[in-house]
Amino acid sequence: MKESRAQVFNISELAQSLGLSRSTLLYYEKLGLVKAQRQQNGYRRYSDADRQRLRLLKRPQAGGLSLKECQACLDGKTPHASPCYRKT
């Protein structure tokens, strides 16, 4: 059985994989949308879970929600009347 390792990205790799700039990722981190792990040398490291969260963030943002509304949607802190709640 093959053991899988969690994928880890530096800021440039993550930015490229999402089609975002480094400065956008730094801004998102400043807002608390994502939190990088810091290495001893100060470099930021992001997990695949961080990448997935940012991918999910892009969808409601493209639909016109503010970053604050997007964060509330991802954190599950929205009432059912919020713009990110949809009945299926």
C-alpha positions in Angstrom: 0.0 0.0 0.0 1.4 3.4 -1.0 1.5 6.1 1.7 0.4 9.5 0.5 2.0 12.6 1.8 0.1 15.8 2.3 1.0 18.4 -0.3 2.6 21.6 0.9 3.1 24.8 -1.1 5.2 27.9 -0.8 3.4 31.2 -1.5 4.5 31.3 -5.1 3.4 27.8 -5.8 0.1 28.3 -4.2 -0.5 31.6 -6.1 0.4 30.0 -9.4 -1.9 27.0 -8.8 -4.9 29.3 -8.0 -4.2 32.0 -10.6 -3.7 34.6 -7.9 -0.8 37.0 -7.2 1.4 36.7 -4.2 0.2 40.0 -2.9 -3.4 38.7 -3.1 -2.5 35.8 -0.9 -0.7 38.1 1.6 -3.9 40.3 1.6 -6.1 37.2 2.2 -3.8 36.2 5.1 -4.0 39.7 6.6 -7.8 39.4 6.5 -7.7 36.0 8.2 -9.1 34.1 5.2 -6.1 31.7 5.3 -3.3 31.2 7.7 0.1 30.0 6.6 2.4 27.9 8.7 5.7 29.6 9.2 9.0 27.7 9.0 12.0 28.6 11.1 13.4 30.7 8.2 10.2 32.7 8.1 8.9 31.2 4.8 5.2 30.6 4.6 3.9 27.0 3.9 0.4 26.3 2.9 -1.4 23.0 3.0 -3.7 21.4 0.4 -6.6 22.3 2.8 -5.6 26.0 2.4 -5.6 25.6 -1.3 -9.0 24.0 -1.3 -10.4 26.8 1.0 -9.1 29.4 -1.4 -10.6 27.6 -4.4 -13.9 27.6 -2.6 -13.5 31.3 -1.7 -13.2 32.2 -5.4 -16.7 30.9 -6.3 -18.9 33.1 -4.2 -16.5 36.0 -4.7 -17.0 35.6 -8.5 -20.7 35.7 -7.8 -20.4 39.1 -6.3 -20.1 38.5 -2.6 -17.6 40.5 -0.5 -14.6 38.8 1.0 -16.2 39.2 4.4 -19.4 37.4 3.1 -17.2 34.7 1.5 -15.4 34.1 4.7 -18.7 33.8 6.6 -19.9 31.3 4.1 -16.7 29.2 4.4 -16.7 29.4 8.2 -20.4 28.4 8.4 -21.3 31.6 10.2 -24.2 32.6 8.1 -27.9 32.6 8.7 -30.1 30.7 6.3 -31.2 34.0 4.7 -27.6 34.8 3.7 -26.6 35.0 0.0 -24.5 31.9 0.2 -27.3 29.6 1.3 -29.0 27.7 -1.4 -31.6 25.1 -1.3 -31.0 22.1 -3.5 
